[in-house]
Amino acid sequence: MAENPSENNPTENIPSKNDLHASNPVLKNPLAKFALATSYITIIPLSKLLQIEGETNDTELLAGLTKYLPSVGMLIGLVLCSLSFLLSLGPEAGIRPILNAVMITIAWLVTTGALHFDGLMDTADGIFSHRNRERMLEIMQDSRVGNFGALTGIAVFALKVSAMAAISPQALPLALFLIPMWSRFAEAYAIAHYPYAKPEGKGKVWHDTTKVPNDLLIALIVPLFFTVVLGIIVSESAYVTAIFAAFSGLAAGSYLNTKLGGHTGDTYGAVVEISETLTLVGLALLGNTLFR
């Protein structure tokens, strides 16, 4: 996930997870925590609909939410899958794949509030500057988008659109349902496994309050369950989609850790976007025979 642009004051002296749970009973409720995670990384106001007290920009409410990221990805996937299915209906659906792909990509950005996309562009500005580690992190912290960030954003948008246009309308919904779950599992892995690259920041509470390996095992349940079930009853391409999304996201996380000596909220978002994009491109290159 990217650093939340609405947060101007970085996190300082993050209390322990146990202290947070003792001070706020909301954090003891798994449904409430799932709702908070959903409201933070999407525009779906689930926490407000469930009348959960507190705001998603409160640092303490973000504690221990990493394990819910793939479950939120399931909601995102459900939105995209449903839209893809609706756009595939009708006699003219097959002749407008590019238009359909553009609409899905825009819906993808809107649903997530472009949070991960923003993180990707900030990360690209830093990484492609070819400066030292400290200067890269300074560049990434700048809210303005530079040339490298803009070019990377355009490239990712174009790759997603062209890849989705190349995948058959019958096969696309399955891919769109699974990809957001597995890309966010890769994000959860990056949060849990790699150090936080800065002494403070909005993403630090996610890292500091993640339990390893317990939270990662919990995070794995939802994407693994749906992959196995859909692989059995729909298409074995579900397994290929999961492998592409998981391993491309894990590779992205490893690469960014090597470049920066850790991760930030921006690079968490970059991991998601890279995983999603490379998976769509990979599936498109494999061809529609994969989905038969």
C-alpha positions in Angstrom: 0.0 0.0 0.0 1.1 3.6 -0.5 1.6 6.1 2.2 -1.8 7.7 2.8 -1.6 11.2 1.4 -4.1 12.5 3.9 -1.6 11.8 6.8 0.8 14.7 7.3 2.4 13.7 10.6 4.5 10.5 10.5 4.1 7.8 13.1 6.2 8.2 16.2 6.8 5.8 19.1 4.2 3.2 17.9 2.9 1.3 21.0 2.9 -2.4 21.2 0.0 -4.4 19.7 -1.0 -5.6 23.1 -1.2 -2.1 24.4 -3.3 -1.0 21.5 -5.7 -3.9 22.0 -6.1 -3.0 25.7 -6.8 0.6 24.9 -9.3 0.1 22.1 -11.8 -2.8 22.2 -12.5 -2.4 18.4 -9.1 -4.0 17.8 -10.3 -7.2 19.4 -13.1 -7.7 16.9 -11.9 -9.5 13.7 -14.9 -8.2 11.7 -14.2 -4.6 12.8 -10.5 -5.0 11.9 -11.5 -6.4 8.4 -13.8 -3.4 8.0 -11.0 -1.0 8.9 -8.6 -2.7 6.5 -11.2 -2.5 3.8 -11.9 1.2 4.4 -8.2 2.0 4.4 -7.1 0.4 1.1 -10.4 0.9 -0.8 -13.1 3.4 -1.1 -15.6 0.9 0.3 -16.8 2.6 3.5 -17.3 -0.7 5.4 -16.2 0.7 8.7 -18.8 3.4 8.5 -21.5 1.0 7.3 -20.9 -1.2 10.3 -20.7 2.0 12.5 -17.3 1.2 13.8 -15.9 4.0 16.0 -12.6 5.6 14.9 -11.1 6.8 11.7 -8.8 4.8 9.4 -6.1 7.5 9.7 -5.8 6.8 13.4 -2.5 5.0 13.8 -3.7 2.6 16.5 -6.5 1.3 14.4 -4.1 0.2 11.7 -2.4 -2.2 14.1 -2.5 -5.9 13.2 -4.4 -5.5 9.9 -1.9 -7.1 7.6 -3.5 -10.5 7.8 -6.7 -9.1 6.4 -5.2 -7.7 3.2 -5.9 -10.7 0.9 -9.5 -10.8 2.3 -9.9 -7.2 1.2 -8.4 -8.3 -2.1 -11.3 -10.7 -2.4 -13.8 -7.8 -2.2 -11.8 -5.9 -4.9 -11.7 -9.0 -7.0 -15.4 -9.5 -6.6 -16.1 -6.0 -7.9 -13.8 -6.4 -10.9 -15.0 -9.9 -11.7 -18.6 -8.8 -11.6 -17.9 -5.8 -13.9 -15.9 -8.0 -16.3 -18.8 -10.5 -16.4 -21.4 -7.8 -17.1 -19.3 -6.3 -19.9 -18.9 -9.7 -21.5 -22.7 -10.0 -22.0 -24.4 -9.0 -25.2 -23.7 -9.6 -28.9 -21.3 -6.7 -29.2 -19.1 -7.7 -26.2 -16.5 -9.4 -28.3 -15.7 -6.4 -30.6 -15.0 -3.9 -27.8 -12.2 -5.6 -25.7 -10.1 -2.5 -25.4 -13.0 -0.4 -24.2 -14.0 -3.0 -21.7 -10.4 -3.3 -20.5 -10.1 0.5 -20.1 -13.3 0.6 -18.1 -12.2 -2.3 -15.8 -8.8 -0.6 -15.2 -10.4 2.7 -14.3 -12.8 0.8 -12.0 -9.8 -0.9 -10.4 -8.1 2.5 -9.7 -11.3 4.0 -8.4 -12.1 1.0 -6.1 -8.7 1.3 -4.5 -8.6 5.0 -4.4 -5.4 4.7 -6.6 -3.6 4.2 -3.3 -1.3 1.4 -4.7 -0.9 3.2 -8.0 0.3 6.3 -6.2 2.8 4.2 -4.3 4.0 2.7 -7.5 4.7 6.1 -9.1 6.5 7.4 -6.0 8.6 4.2 -5.8 9.5 4.6 -9.5 10.6 8.2 -9.0 13.0 7.0 -6.3 14.3 3.8 -7.7 14.9 5.1 -11.2 16.7 8.2 -10.0 19.7 6.0 -9.5 20.7 7.9 -6.4 21.9 6.5 -3.1 19.4 4.9 -0.7 18.8 8.0 1.4 18.2 10.2 -1.6 15.8 7.6 -3.1 13.7 7.6 0.1 13.7 11.4 0.1 12.5 11.5 -3.5 9.8 8.9 -2.7 8.5 11.0 0.2 7.9 14.0 -2.2 4.2 14.0 -3.0 4.8 15.4 -6.5 5.0 12.9 -9.3 8.2 13.1 -11.4 9.0 11.9 -14.9 9.8 8.4 -13.9 6.7 8.0 -11.9 4.5 9.4 -14.6 6.1 7.1 -17.3 5.8 4.1 -15.0 2.1 4.8 -14.3 1.3 5.2 -18.0 3.2 2.0 -18.8 1.3 0.0 -16.1 -2.0 1.4 -17.2 -1.3 0.5 -20.8 0.0 -3.0 -19.9 -3.1 -3.8 -17.8 -5.5 -2.6 -20.6 -3.7 -4.4 -23.4 -3.3 -7.6 -21.4 -7.0 -7.7 -20.4 -8.0 -7.0 -23.9 -6.0 -10.1 -25.0 -7.6 -12.4 -22.5 -10.9 -13.9 -23.5 -14.0 -12.3 -21.9 -15.0 -15.8 -20.6 -11.6 -16.2 -18.9 -11.0 -12.7 -17.6 -13.4 -12.8 -14.6 -11.6 -15.7 -13.0 -8.3 -13.9 -13.3 -9.6 -10.6 -12.0 -11.1 -12.4 -8.9 -7.9 -14.1 -7.9 -5.2 -11.6 -8.8 -6.1 -8.9 -6.1 -6.0 -11.6 -3.4 -2.6 -13.0 -4.3 -1.0 -9.6 -5.0 -2.1 -8.6 -1.5 -0.7 -11.8 0.0 2.6 -10.8 -1.6 2.2 -7.3 0.0 1.5 -9.0 3.4 4.7 -11.0 2.9 6.7 -7.8 2.2 5.2 -6.1 5.3 6.0 -9.1 7.5 9.4 -10.3 6.1 11.4 -7.2 5.3 12.4 -4.3 7.6 10.8 -0.9 7.4 13.2 1.4 5.5 12.5 4.5 7.5 12.4 5.3 11.2 8.9 6.5 10.9 6.0 6.5 8.5 2.4 5.5 8.0 3.3 2.0 6.9 5.5 1.3 9.9 2.6 0.4 12.2 1.6 -2.3 9.6 5.1 -3.8 9.8 5.6 -3.4 13.5 2.3 -5.1 14.5 2.5 -8.1 12.1 3.0 -11.4 13.8 5.3 -13.8 11.9 4.5 -16.5 10.8 0.9 -16.5 12.3 -0.4 -13.5 10.4 1.0 -14.7 7.1 -0.6 -18.1 7.6 -3.9 -16.5 8.3 -3.5 -14.2 5.2 -2.9 -17.3 3.1 -6.2 -18.9 3.9 -8.6 -16.9 1.7 -6.6 -16.8 -1.5 -5.6 -20.5 -1.2 -9.2 -21.6 -0.5 -10.6 -19.8 -3.5 -7.8 -20.9 -5.8 -8.3 -24.6 -4.9 -12.1 -24.4 -5.2 -12.1 -22.4 -8.4 -9.4 -24.6 -9.8 -11.6 -27.7 -9.2 -15.0 -26.4 -10.3 -14.1 -23.7 -12.9 -10.7 -24.0 -14.5 -7.2 -25.2 -13.7 -6.0 -21.8 -14.9 -6.8 -20.6 -11.3 -3.6 -22.4 -10.2 -1.5 -20.7 -12.9 -3.0 -17.3 -12.0 -2.1 -17.8 -8.4 1.4 -18.8 -9.1 2.0 -15.8 -11.4 0.5 -13.3 -8.9 2.3 -14.7 -5.8 5.7 -15.2 -7.3 5.8 -11.9 -9.3 4.8 -10.1 -6.1 7.3 -11.9 -4.0 10.0 -11.1 -6.6 9.0 -7.5 -6.6 9.2 -7.3 -2.9 12.7 -8.9 -2.8 14.0 -6.5 -5.5 12.7 -3.4 -3.8 14.2 -4.6 -0.5 17.5 -5.0 -2.2 17.4 -1.5 -3.6 16.2 0.3 -0.5 17.3 -2.0 2.4 13.7 -2.4 3.4 10.2 -1.2 2.5 7.9 1.7 2.9 4.2 2.3 2.5 4.9 3.3 -1.1 6.8 0.1 -2.0 4.0 -1.9 -0.4 1.7 -0.4 -3.0 4.3 -1.0 -5.8 4.4 -4.7 -4.9 0.7 -4.9 -5.5 0.7 -3.1 -8.8 3.7 -5.0 -10.1 2.1 -8.3 -9.2 -1.2 -7.4 -10.8 0.4 -6.1 -14.0 2.9 -9.0 -14.5 0.2 -11.6 -13.9 -2.2 -10.1 -16.4 0.6 -9.9 -19.0 1.8 -13.4 -18.3 -1.7 -14.8 -18.7 -2.2 -12.9 -21.9 1.1 -14.2 -23.3 0.3 -17.7 -22.5 -2.8 -17.4 -24.7 -6.4 -18.4 -24.3 -5.7 -22.1 -24.7 -4.7 -21.9 -21.0 -8.3 -21.2 -20.1 -10.0 -24.1 -21.9 
